[in-house]
Amino acid sequence: MSRPSPAATVTYRKFTWIGNQIEDADMTKLFQIKKARRVPITKLVATAVREFIERTEQEVTNVQES
């Protein structure tokens, strides 16, 4: 009998709209980061969103200036 993958044994709180498009493997990684850093997943997601917006705004600005 094969052993379940580590991702299959991790349990974490299911998020509704925040996490409905996050794949299980990515959510597992977020959960591991949450445990290691003791930061709520919602704050990790908020940081990622902020960084995405900043990067996207820079890309849009660069395209508009070209």
C-alpha positions in Angstrom: 0.0 0.0 0.0 1.4 3.4 -0.9 1.8 6.2 1.6 -0.2 9.4 1.1 1.8 12.4 0.0 2.7 15.0 2.7 0.3 17.4 1.1 -2.6 14.9 1.5 -2.0 14.7 5.3 -1.9 18.5 6.0 -5.2 19.9 7.2 -5.9 23.6 7.1 -8.9 25.8 7.4 -10.8 26.2 4.1 -11.2 29.8 3.0 -14.2 30.7 1.0 -13.8 33.5 -1.6 -10.1 34.2 -0.6 -9.0 30.7 -1.4 -11.4 29.3 -3.9 -9.0 29.7 -6.8 -5.8 28.7 -4.9 -4.7 25.2 -5.8 -4.3 22.7 -3.0 -0.5 22.5 -3.5 -0.2 26.3 -3.2 -2.5 26.4 -0.2 -0.4 23.7 1.5 2.7 25.8 0.9 0.9 28.9 2.3 -0.2 26.8 5.4 3.4 25.8 5.9 4.6 29.4 5.7 1.9 30.4 8.1 3.0 27.9 10.6 6.7 28.8 10.2 6.3 32.6 10.3 3.2 32.6 12.6 1.4 35.0 10.2 -2.2 34.4 9.2 -2.9 33.2 5.7 -5.1 36.2 5.1 -2.1 38.5 5.7 0.1 36.4 3.4 -2.5 36.7 0.7 -2.8 40.4 1.3 0.9 40.9 0.9 0.9 38.8 -2.3 -1.9 40.9 -3.7 -0.2 44.2 -2.8 3.0 43.0 -4.5 1.1 41.9 -7.5 -0.6 45.2 -7.8 2.6 47.2 -7.4 4.4 45.0 -10.1 1.4 45.2 -12.5 1.2 49.0 -12.1 4.9 49.3 -12.9 4.4 47.1 -16.0 1.4 49.2 -17.1 3.3 52.4 -16.6 6.3 51.1 -18.6 4.1 50.0 -21.5 2.3 53.4 -21.5 5.6 55.3 -21.6 6.9 53.2 -24.6 
